[in-house]
Amino acid sequence: MKVLILIMIIASLMIMGVEMDRDSCVDKSRCAKYGYYQECQDCCKNAGHNGGTCMFFKCKCA
């Protein structure tokens, strides 16, 4: 039982790490209301993601 709980804790920490990496461009590139979406795409691709979009003036990597 303790092993199962330990595995679940480790898995949740790994998932949290992936989510944090996915948003690695949020602080680097704030999106303007109009345009500048290419900067977000480039930032996410340089960080190793497939691309990104602007949501609520923040860059979200996919």
Secondary structure, 3 states (H helix, E strand, C coil): CHHHHHHHHHHHHHHHHHHHHHCCCCCCCECCCCCCHHHHHHHHHHCCCCCEEEECCEEEEC
